[in-house]
């Protein structure tokens, strides 16, 4: 099975435009880009969520480290 329209992973770098955070409870909180919920960058992650497809989330903790 090829998932050509769905991402397999998301990577967030420190100081990125997304401002994702790792909470003190260990849960990663994804922040949408900008104020527009229909921004094209949100389409594929939202589609992945709606289909219940697993997604690997790598959060950068320092420049050059995940």
mmCIF file of the N, C-alpha and C atoms, coordinates in Angstrom:
data_MODEL
# 
_entry.id   MODEL 
# 
loop_
_atom_site.group_PDB 
_atom_site.id 
_atom_site.type_symbol 
_atom_site.label_atom_id 
_atom_site.label_alt_id 
_atom_site.label_comp_id 
_atom_site.label_asym_id 
_atom_site.label_entity_id 
_atom_site.label_seq_id 
_atom_site.pdbx_PDB_ins_code 
_atom_site.Cartn_x 
_atom_site.Cartn_y 
_atom_site.Cartn_z 
_atom_site.occupancy 
_atom_site.B_iso_or_equiv 
_atom_site.pdbx_formal_charge 
_atom_site.auth_seq_id 
_atom_site.auth_comp_id 
_atom_site.auth_asym_id 
_atom_site.auth_atom_id 
_atom_site.pdbx_PDB_model_num 
ATOM 1   N N  . UNK A 1 1  ? 0.849  -1.195 0.000  1.00 0.00 ? 1  UNK A N  1 
ATOM 2   C CA . UNK A 1 1  ? 0.000  0.000  0.000  1.00 0.00 ? 1  UNK A CA 1 
ATOM 3   C C  . UNK A 1 1  ? 0.880  1.240  0.000  1.00 0.00 ? 1  UNK A C  1 
ATOM 4   N N  . UNK A 1 2  ? 0.605  2.144  -0.884 1.00 0.00 ? 2  UNK A N  1 
ATOM 5   C CA . UNK A 1 2  ? 1.348  3.385  -0.986 1.00 0.00 ? 2  UNK A CA 1 
ATOM 6   C C  . UNK A 1 2  ? 0.462  4.522  -0.491 1.00 0.00 ? 2  UNK A C  1 
ATOM 7   N N  . UNK A 1 3  ? 1.008  5.312  0.415  1.00 0.00 ? 3  UNK A N  1 
ATOM 8   C CA . UNK A 1 3  ? 0.261  6.451  0.953  1.00 0.00 ? 3  UNK A CA 1 
ATOM 9   C C  . UNK A 1 3  ? 0.796  7.729  0.311  1.00 0.00 ? 3  UNK A C  1 
ATOM 10  N N  . UNK A 1 4  ? 0.423  7.960  -0.909 1.00 0.00 ? 4  UNK A N  1 
ATOM 11  C CA . UNK A 1 4  ? 0.961  9.107  -1.635 1.00 0.00 ? 4  UNK A CA 1 
ATOM 12  C C  . UNK A 1 4  ? 0.362  10.440 -1.184 1.00 0.00 ? 4  UNK A C  1 
ATOM 13  N N  . UNK A 1 5  ? -0.810 10.408 -0.586 1.00 0.00 ? 5  UNK A N  1 
ATOM 14  C CA . UNK A 1 5  ? -1.449 11.677 -0.199 1.00 0.00 ? 5  UNK A CA 1 
ATOM 15  C C  . UNK A 1 5  ? -1.362 11.964 1.287  1.00 0.00 ? 5  UNK A C  1 
ATOM 16  N N  . UNK A 1 6  ? -0.862 11.014 2.068  1.00 0.00 ? 6  UNK A N  1 
ATOM 17  C CA . UNK A 1 6  ? -0.784 11.189 3.518  1.00 0.00 ? 6  UNK A CA 1 
ATOM 18  C C  . UNK A 1 6  ? 0.659  11.221 3.983  1.00 0.00 ? 6  UNK A C  1 
ATOM 19  N N  . UNK A 1 7  ? 0.975  12.070 4.936  1.00 0.00 ? 7  UNK A N  1 
ATOM 20  C CA . UNK A 1 7  ? 2.334  12.076 5.480  1.00 0.00 ? 7  UNK A CA 1 
ATOM 21  C C  . UNK A 1 7  ? 2.550  10.871 6.394  1.00 0.00 ? 7  UNK A C  1 
ATOM 22  N N  . UNK A 1 8  ? 3.780  10.391 6.466  1.00 0.00 ? 8  UNK A N  1 
ATOM 23  C CA . UNK A 1 8  ? 4.133  9.332  7.403  1.00 0.00 ? 8  UNK A CA 1 
ATOM 24  C C  . UNK A 1 8  ? 4.631  9.919  8.716  1.00 0.00 ? 8  UNK A C  1 
ATOM 25  N N  . UNK A 1 9  ? 5.159  11.149 8.628  1.00 0.00 ? 9  UNK A N  1 
ATOM 26  C CA . UNK A 1 9  ? 5.691  11.772 9.832  1.00 0.00 ? 9  UNK A CA 1 
ATOM 27  C C  . UNK A 1 9  ? 5.607  13.289 9.706  1.00 0.00 ? 9  UNK A C  1 
ATOM 28  N N  . UNK A 1 10 ? 5.719  13.921 10.870 1.00 0.00 ? 10 UNK A N  1 
ATOM 29  C CA . UNK A 1 10 ? 5.797  15.381 10.967 1.00 0.00 ? 10 UNK A CA 1 
ATOM 30  C C  . UNK A 1 10 ? 7.014  15.678 11.829 1.00 0.00 ? 10 UNK A C  1 
ATOM 31  N N  . UNK A 1 11 ? 7.785  16.664 11.425 1.00 0.00 ? 11 UNK A N  1 
ATOM 32  C CA . UNK A 1 11 ? 8.948  17.083 12.211 1.00 0.00 ? 11 UNK A CA 1 
ATOM 33  C C  . UNK A 1 11 ? 8.799  18.559 12.519 1.00 0.00 ? 11 UNK A C  1 
ATOM 34  N N  . UNK A 1 12 ? 8.974  18.905 13.770 1.00 0.00 ? 12 UNK A N  1 
ATOM 35  C CA . UNK A 1 12 ? 8.925  20.296 14.186 1.00 0.00 ? 12 UNK A CA 1 
ATOM 36  C C  . UNK A 1 12 ? 10.294 20.689 14.714 1.00 0.00 ? 12 UNK A C  1 
ATOM 37  N N  . UNK A 1 13 ? 10.819 21.766 14.198 1.00 0.00 ? 13 UNK A N  1 
ATOM 38  C CA . UNK A 1 13 ? 12.125 22.264 14.625 1.00 0.00 ? 13 UNK A CA 1 
ATOM 39  C C  . UNK A 1 13 ? 11.943 23.333 15.693 1.00 0.00 ? 13 UNK A C  1 
ATOM 40  N N  . UNK A 1 14 ? 12.911 23.460 16.583 1.00 0.00 ? 14 UNK A N  1 
ATOM 41  C CA . UNK A 1 14 ? 12.841 24.545 17.566 1.00 0.00 ? 14 UNK A CA 1 
ATOM 42  C C  . UNK A 1 14 ? 12.753 25.897 16.848 1.00 0.00 ? 14 UNK A C  1 
ATOM 43  N N  . UNK A 1 15 ? 12.005 26.799 17.396 1.00 0.00 ? 15 UNK A N  1 
ATOM 44  C CA . UNK A 1 15 ? 11.833 28.150 16.851 1.00 0.00 ? 15 UNK A CA 1 
ATOM 45  C C  . UNK A 1 15 ? 11.202 28.159 15.466 1.00 0.00 ? 15 UNK A C  1 
ATOM 46  N N  . UNK A 1 16 ? 10.371 27.166 15.151 1.00 0.00 ? 16 UNK A N  1 
ATOM 47  C CA . UNK A 1 16 ? 9.707  27.134 13.853 1.00 0.00 ? 16 UNK A CA 1 
ATOM 48  C C  . UNK A 1 16 ? 8.466  28.028 13.885 1.00 0.00 ? 16 UNK A C  1 
ATOM 49  N N  . UNK A 1 17 ? 7.850  28.203 12.730 1.00 0.00 ? 17 UNK A N  1 
ATOM 50  C CA . UNK A 1 17 ? 6.639  29.030 12.650 1.00 0.00 ? 17 UNK A CA 1 
ATOM 51  C C  . UNK A 1 17 ? 5.456  28.356 13.337 1.00 0.00 ? 17 UNK A C  1 
ATOM 52  N N  . UNK A 1 18 ? 5.563  27.050 13.610 1.00 0.00 ? 18 UNK A N  1 
ATOM 53  C CA . UNK A 1 18 ? 4.431  26.329 14.176 1.00 0.00 ? 18 UNK A CA 1 
ATOM 54  C C  . UNK A 1 18 ? 4.317  26.458 15.695 1.00 0.00 ? 18 UNK A C  1 
ATOM 55  N N  . UNK A 1 19 ? 5.389  26.660 16.380 1.00 0.00 ? 19 UNK A N  1 
ATOM 56  C CA . UNK A 1 19 ? 5.389  26.841 17.838 1.00 0.00 ? 19 UNK A CA 1 
ATOM 57  C C  . UNK A 1 19 ? 4.754  25.668 18.590 1.00 0.00 ? 19 UNK A C  1 
ATOM 58  N N  . UNK A 1 20 ? 5.015  24.443 18.117 1.00 0.00 ? 20 UNK A N  1 
ATOM 59  C CA . UNK A 1 20 ? 4.541  23.263 18.837 1.00 0.00 ? 20 UNK A CA 1 
ATOM 60  C C  . UNK A 1 20 ? 5.279  23.192 20.172 1.00 0.00 ? 20 UNK A C  1 
ATOM 61  N N  . UNK A 1 21 ? 4.655  22.597 21.152 1.00 0.00 ? 21 UNK A N  1 
ATOM 62  C CA . UNK A 1 21 ? 5.287  22.499 22.468 1.00 0.00 ? 21 UNK A CA 1 
ATOM 63  C C  . UNK A 1 21 ? 5.133  21.091 23.029 1.00 0.00 ? 21 UNK A C  1 
ATOM 64  N N  . UNK A 1 22 ? 6.105  20.692 23.818 1.00 0.00 ? 22 UNK A N  1 
ATOM 65  C CA . UNK A 1 22 ? 6.043  19.453 24.565 1.00 0.00 ? 22 UNK A CA 1 
ATOM 66  C C  . UNK A 1 22 ? 5.637  19.838 25.977 1.00 0.00 ? 22 UNK A C  1 
ATOM 67  N N  . UNK A 1 23 ? 4.432  19.453 26.366 1.00 0.00 ? 23 UNK A N  1 
ATOM 68  C CA . UNK A 1 23 ? 3.911  19.816 27.675 1.00 0.00 ? 23 UNK A CA 1 
ATOM 69  C C  . UNK A 1 23 ? 4.614  19.082 28.809 1.00 0.00 ? 23 UNK A C  1 
ATOM 70  N N  . UNK A 1 24 ? 4.458  19.562 29.995 1.00 0.00 ? 24 UNK A N  1 
ATOM 71  C CA . UNK A 1 24 ? 5.057  18.911 31.158 1.00 0.00 ? 24 UNK A CA 1 
ATOM 72  C C  . UNK A 1 24 ? 4.464  17.532 31.386 1.00 0.00 ? 24 UNK A C  1 
ATOM 73  N N  . UNK A 1 25 ? 3.304  17.263 30.776 1.00 0.00 ? 25 UNK A N  1 
ATOM 74  C CA . UNK A 1 25 ? 2.670  15.945 30.871 1.00 0.00 ? 25 UNK A CA 1 
ATOM 75  C C  . UNK A 1 25 ? 3.173  14.978 29.802 1.00 0.00 ? 25 UNK A C  1 
ATOM 76  N N  . UNK A 1 26 ? 4.134  15.438 28.959 1.00 0.00 ? 26 UNK A N  1 
ATOM 77  C CA . UNK A 1 26 ? 4.699  14.592 27.918 1.00 0.00 ? 26 UNK A CA 1 
ATOM 78  C C  . UNK A 1 26 ? 3.900  14.567 26.630 1.00 0.00 ? 26 UNK A C  1 
ATOM 79  N N  . UNK A 1 27 ? 2.818  15.334 26.547 1.00 0.00 ? 27 UNK A N  1 
ATOM 80  C CA . UNK A 1 27 ? 1.978  15.374 25.348 1.00 0.00 ? 27 UNK A CA 1 
ATOM 81  C C  . UNK A 1 27 ? 2.452  16.512 24.443 1.00 0.00 ? 27 UNK A C  1 
ATOM 82  N N  . UNK A 1 28 ? 2.649  16.185 23.153 1.00 0.00 ? 28 UNK A N  1 
ATOM 83  C CA . UNK A 1 28 ? 3.034  17.196 22.181 1.00 0.00 ? 28 UNK A CA 1 
ATOM 84  C C  . UNK A 1 28 ? 1.779  17.923 21.720 1.00 0.00 ? 28 UNK A C  1 
ATOM 85  N N  . UNK A 1 29 ? 1.821  19.225 21.748 1.00 0.00 ? 29 UNK A N  1 
ATOM 86  C CA . UNK A 1 29 ? 0.683  20.036 21.328 1.00 0.00 ? 29 UNK A CA 1 
ATOM 87  C C  . UNK A 1 29 ? 1.022  20.730 20.018 1.00 0.00 ? 29 UNK A C  1 
ATOM 88  N N  . UNK A 1 30 ? 0.352  20.262 18.966 1.00 0.00 ? 30 UNK A N  1 
ATOM 89  C CA . UNK A 1 30 ? 0.558  20.791 17.625 1.00 0.00 ? 30 UNK A CA 1 
ATOM 90  C C  . UNK A 1 30 ? -0.127 22.139 17.498 1.00 0.00 ? 30 UNK A C  1 
ATOM 91  N N  . UNK A 1 31 ? 0.592  23.104 17.013 1.00 0.00 ? 31 UNK A N  1 
ATOM 92  C CA . UNK A 1 31 ? 0.031  24.440 16.792 1.00 0.00 ? 31 UNK A CA 1 
ATOM 93  C C  . UNK A 1 31 ? -0.091 24.665 15.293 1.00 0.00 ? 31 UNK A C  1 
ATOM 94  N N  . UNK A 1 32 ? -1.249 25.060 14.874 1.00 0.00 ? 32 UNK A N  1 
ATOM 95  C CA . UNK A 1 32 ? -1.478 25.322 13.461 1.00 0.00 ? 32 UNK A CA 1 
ATOM 96  C C  . UNK A 1 32 ? -0.669 26.519 12.995 1.00 0.00 ? 32 UNK A C  1 
ATOM 97  N N  . UNK A 1 33 ? -0.374 26.527 11.710 1.00 0.00 ? 33 UNK A N  1 
ATOM 98  C CA . UNK A 1 33 ? 0.371  27.643 11.137 1.00 0.00 ? 33 UNK A CA 1 
ATOM 99  C C  . UNK A 1 33 ? -0.570 28.812 10.906 1.00 0.00 ? 33 UNK A C  1 
ATOM 100 N N  . UNK A 1 34 ? -0.285 29.945 11.500 1.00 0.00 ? 34 UNK A N  1 
ATOM 101 C CA . UNK A 1 34 ? -1.084 31.140 11.309 1.00 0.00 ? 34 UNK A CA 1 
ATOM 102 C C  . UNK A 1 34 ? -2.488 31.001 11.874 1.00 0.00 ? 34 UNK A C  1 
ATOM 103 N N  . UNK A 1 35 ? -3.349 31.927 11.498 1.00 0.00 ? 35 UNK A N  1 
ATOM 104 C CA . UNK A 1 35 ? -4.714 31.956 12.017 1.00 0.00 ? 35 UNK A CA 1 
ATOM 105 C C  . UNK A 1 35 ? -5.725 31.298 11.087 1.00 0.00 ? 35 UNK A C  1 
ATOM 106 N N  . UNK A 1 36 ? -5.292 30.907 9.891  1.00 0.00 ? 36 UNK A N  1 
ATOM 107 C CA . UNK A 1 36 ? -6.203 30.337 8.906  1.00 0.00 ? 36 UNK A CA 1 
ATOM 108 C C  . UNK A 1 36 ? -6.269 28.818 9.042  1.00 0.00 ? 36 UNK A C  1 
ATOM 109 N N  . UNK A 1 37 ? -7.372 28.274 9.562  1.00 0.00 ? 37 UNK A N  1 
ATOM 110 C CA . UNK A 1 37 ? -7.464 26.811 9.721  1.00 0.00 ? 37 UNK A CA 1 
ATOM 111 C C  . UNK A 1 37 ? -7.492 26.067 8.394  1.00 0.00 ? 37 UNK A C  1 
ATOM 112 N N  . UNK A 1 38 ? -7.771 26.775 7.291  1.00 0.00 ? 38 UNK A N  1 
ATOM 113 C CA . UNK A 1 38 ? -7.797 26.154 5.973  1.00 0.00 ? 38 UNK A CA 1 
ATOM 114 C C  . UNK A 1 38 ? -6.492 26.344 5.199  1.00 0.00 ? 38 UNK A C  1 
ATOM 115 N N  . UNK A 1 39 ? -5.430 26.756 5.884  1.00 0.00 ? 39 UNK A N  1 
ATOM 116 C CA . UNK A 1 39 ? -4.127 26.923 5.240  1.00 0.00 ? 39 UNK A CA 1 
ATOM 117 C C  . UNK A 1 39 ? -3.724 25.592 4.592  1.00 0.00 ? 39 UNK A C  1 
ATOM 118 N N  . UNK A 1 40 ? -3.160 25.608 3.383  1.00 0.00 ? 40 UNK A N  1 
ATOM 119 C CA . UNK A 1 40 ? -2.789 24.370 2.698  1.00 0.00 ? 40 UNK A CA 1 
ATOM 120 C C  . UNK A 1 40 ? -1.873 23.443 3.506  1.00 0.00 ? 40 UNK A C  1 
ATOM 121 N N  . UNK A 1 41 ? -1.061 23.989 4.394  1.00 0.00 ? 41 UNK A N  1 
ATOM 122 C CA . UNK A 1 41 ? -0.163 23.157 5.210  1.00 0.00 ? 41 UNK A CA 1 
ATOM 123 C C  . UNK A 1 41 ? -0.924 22.253 6.165  1.00 0.00 ? 41 UNK A C  1 
ATOM 124 N N  . UNK A 1 42 ? -2.200 22.534 6.414  1.00 0.00 ? 42 UNK A N  1 
ATOM 125 C CA . UNK A 1 42 ? -2.982 21.742 7.366  1.00 0.00 ? 42 UNK A CA 1 
ATOM 126 C C  . UNK A 1 42 ? -3.768 20.618 6.710  1.00 0.00 ? 42 UNK A C  1 
ATOM 127 N N  . UNK A 1 43 ? -3.853 20.617 5.385  1.00 0.00 ? 43 UNK A N  1 
ATOM 128 C CA . UNK A 1 43 ? -4.709 19.649 4.693  1.00 0.00 ? 43 UNK A CA 1 
ATOM 129 C C  . UNK A 1 43 ? -4.285 18.201 4.942  1.00 0.00 ? 43 UNK A C  1 
ATOM 130 N N  . UNK A 1 44 ? -3.047 17.868 4.694  1.00 0.00 ? 44 UNK A N  1 
ATOM 131 C CA . UNK A 1 44 ? -2.622 16.469 4.820  1.00 0.00 ? 44 UNK A CA 1 
ATOM 132 C C  . UNK A 1 44 ? -2.609 15.972 6.263  1.00 0.00 ? 44 UNK A C  1 
ATOM 133 N N  . UNK A 1 45 ? -2.107 16.731 7.228  1.00 0.00 ? 45 UNK A N  1 
ATOM 134 C CA . UNK A 1 45 ? -2.213 16.236 8.610  1.00 0.00 ? 45 UNK A CA 1 
ATOM 135 C C  . UNK A 1 45 ? -3.666 16.036 9.044  1.00 0.00 ? 45 UNK A C  1 
ATOM 136 N N  . UNK A 1 46 ? -4.552 16.927 8.627  1.00 0.00 ? 46 UNK A N  1 
ATOM 137 C CA . UNK A 1 46 ? -5.972 16.795 8.980  1.00 0.00 ? 46 UNK A CA 1 
ATOM 138 C C  . UNK A 1 46 ? -6.574 15.555 8.322  1.00 0.00 ? 46 UNK A C  1 
ATOM 139 N N  . UNK A 1 47 ? -6.209 15.284 7.075  1.00 0.00 ? 47 UNK A N  1 
ATOM 140 C CA . UNK A 1 47 ? -6.680 14.105 6.366  1.00 0.00 ? 47 UNK A CA 1 
ATOM 141 C C  . UNK A 1 47 ? -6.178 12.831 7.059  1.00 0.00 ? 47 UNK A C  1 
ATOM 142 N N  . UNK A 1 48 ? -4.936 12.842 7.482  1.00 0.00 ? 48 UNK A N  1 
ATOM 143 C CA . UNK A 1 48 ? -4.369 11.708 8.212  1.00 0.00 ? 48 UNK A CA 1 
ATOM 144 C C  . UNK A 1 48 ? -5.161 11.448 9.486  1.00 0.00 ? 48 UNK A C  1 
ATOM 145 N N  . UNK A 1 49 ? -5.463 12.490 10.232 1.00 0.00 ? 49 UNK A N  1 
ATOM 146 C CA . UNK A 1 49 ? -6.237 12.361 11.466 1.00 0.00 ? 49 UNK A CA 1 
ATOM 147 C C  . UNK A 1 49 ? -7.634 11.823 11.184 1.00 0.00 ? 49 UNK A C  1 
ATOM 148 N N  . UNK A 1 50 ? -8.287 12.362 10.165 1.00 0.00 ? 50 UNK A N  1 
ATOM 149 C CA . UNK A 1 50 ? -9.666 11.934 9.877  1.00 0.00 ? 50 UNK A CA 1 
ATOM 150 C C  . UNK A 1 50 ? -9.744 10.472 9.446  1.00 0.00 ? 50 UNK A C  1 
ATOM 151 N N  . UNK A 1 51 ? -8.672 9.952  8.864  1.00 0.00 ? 51 UNK A N  1 
ATOM 152 C CA . UNK A 1 51 ? -8.647 8.550  8.439  1.00 0.00 ? 51 UNK A CA 1 
ATOM 153 C C  . UNK A 1 51 ? -8.125 7.607  9.519  1.00 0.00 ? 51 UNK A C  1 
ATOM 154 N N  . UNK A 1 52 ? -7.681 8.171  10.624 1.00 0.00 ? 52 UNK A N  1 
ATOM 155 C CA . UNK A 1 52 ? -7.174 7.339  11.705 1.00 0.00 ? 52 UNK A CA 1 
ATOM 156 C C  . UNK A 1 52 ? -5.856 6.670  11.381 1.00 0.00 ? 52 UNK A C  1 
ATOM 157 N N  . UNK A 1 53 ? -5.098 7.262  10.464 1.00 0.00 ? 53 UNK A N  1 
ATOM 158 C CA . UNK A 1 53 ? -3.807 6.710  10.056 1.00 0.00 ? 53 UNK A CA 1 
ATOM 159 C C  . UNK A 1 53 ? -2.737 7.101  11.072 1.00 0.00 ? 53 UNK A C  1 
ATOM 160 N N  . UNK A 1 54 ? -1.911 6.144  11.500 1.00 0.00 ? 54 UNK A N  1 
ATOM 161 C CA . UNK A 1 54 ? -0.830 6.479  12.440 1.00 0.00 ? 54 UNK A CA 1 
ATOM 162 C C  . UNK A 1 54 ? 0.132  7.503  11.832 1.00 0.00 ? 54 UNK A C  1 
ATOM 163 N N  . UNK A 1 55 ? 0.684  8.341  12.682 1.00 0.00 ? 55 UNK A N  1 
ATOM 164 C CA . UNK A 1 55 ? 1.592  9.392  12.250 1.00 0.00 ? 55 UNK A CA 1 
ATOM 165 C C  . UNK A 1 55 ? 2.743  9.473  13.240 1.00 0.00 ? 55 UNK A C  1 
ATOM 166 N N  . UNK A 1 56 ? 3.949  9.481  12.734 1.00 0.00 ? 56 UNK A N  1 
ATOM 167 C CA . UNK A 1 56 ? 5.128  9.637  13.592 1.00 0.00 ? 56 UNK A CA 1 
ATOM 168 C C  . UNK A 1 56 ? 5.371  11.125 13.764 1.00 0.00 ? 56 UNK A C  1 
ATOM 169 N N  . UNK A 1 57 ? 5.528  11.564 14.992 1.00 0.00 ? 57 UNK A N  1 
ATOM 170 C CA . UNK A 1 57 ? 5.747  12.977 15.268 1.00 0.00 ? 57 UNK A CA 1 
ATOM 171 C C  . UNK A 1 57 ? 7.109  13.136 15.922 1.00 0.00 ? 57 UNK A C  1 
ATOM 172 N N  . UNK A 1 58 ? 8.025  13.815 15.241 1.00 0.00 ? 58 UNK A N  1 
ATOM 173 C CA . UNK A 1 58 ? 9.353  14.096 15.768 1.00 0.00 ? 58 UNK A CA 1 
ATOM 174 C C  . UNK A 1 58 ? 9.410  15.560 16.152 1.00 0.00 ? 58 UNK A C  1 
ATOM 175 N N  . UNK A 1 59 ? 9.706  15.816 17.405 1.00 0.00 ? 59 UNK A N  1 
ATOM 176 C CA . UNK A 1 59 ? 9.778  17.206 17.862 1.00 0.00 ? 59 UNK A CA 1 
ATOM 177 C C  . UNK A 1 59 ? 11.220 17.533 18.191 1.00 0.00 ? 59 UNK A C  1 
ATOM 178 N N  . UNK A 1 60 ? 11.701 18.598 17.581 1.00 0.00 ? 60 UNK A N  1 
ATOM 179 C CA . UNK A 1 60 ? 13.059 19.039 17.824 1.00 0.00 ? 60 UNK A CA 1 
ATOM 180 C C  . UNK A 1 60 ? 13.178 19.636 19.213 1.00 0.00 ? 60 UNK A C  1 
ATOM 181 N N  . UNK A 1 61 ? 14.228 19.260 19.919 1.00 0.00 ? 61 UNK A N  1 
ATOM 182 C CA . UNK A 1 61 ? 14.431 19.779 21.273 1.00 0.00 ? 61 UNK A CA 1 
ATOM 183 C C  . UNK A 1 61 ? 15.539 20.815 21.323 1.00 0.00 ? 61 UNK A C  1 
ATOM 184 N N  . UNK A 1 62 ? 16.385 20.802 20.302 1.00 0.00 ? 62 UNK A N  1 
ATOM 185 C CA . UNK A 1 62 ? 17.461 21.785 20.161 1.00 0.00 ? 62 UNK A CA 1 
ATOM 186 C C  . UNK A 1 62 ? 17.875 21.737 18.696 1.00 0.00 ? 62 UNK A C  1 
ATOM 187 N N  . UNK A 1 63 ? 18.490 22.778 18.187 1.00 0.00 ? 63 UNK A N  1 
ATOM 188 C CA . UNK A 1 63 ? 18.911 22.742 16.786 1.00 0.00 ? 63 UNK A CA 1 
ATOM 189 C C  . UNK A 1 63 ? 19.764 21.495 16.506 1.00 0.00 ? 63 UNK A C  1 
ATOM 190 N N  . UNK A 1 64 ? 19.339 20.723 15.504 1.00 0.00 ? 64 UNK A N  1 
ATOM 191 C CA . UNK A 1 64 ? 20.074 19.532 15.106 1.00 0.00 ? 64 UNK A CA 1 
ATOM 192 C C  . UNK A 1 64 ? 19.771 18.279 15.908 1.00 0.00 ? 64 UNK A C  1 
ATOM 193 N N  . UNK A 1 65 ? 18.806 18.333 16.866 1.00 0.00 ? 65 UNK A N  1 
ATOM 194 C CA . UNK A 1 65 ? 18.479 17.171 17.684 1.00 0.00 ? 65 UNK A CA 1 
ATOM 195 C C  . UNK A 1 65 ? 16.978 16.944 17.717 1.00 0.00 ? 65 UNK A C  1 
ATOM 196 N N  . UNK A 1 66 ? 16.575 15.675 17.597 1.00 0.00 ? 66 UNK A N  1 
ATOM 197 C CA . UNK A 1 66 ? 15.168 15.290 17.717 1.00 0.00 ? 66 UNK A CA 1 
ATOM 198 C C  . UNK A 1 66 ? 14.996 14.397 18.917 1.00 0.00 ? 66 UNK A C  1 
# 
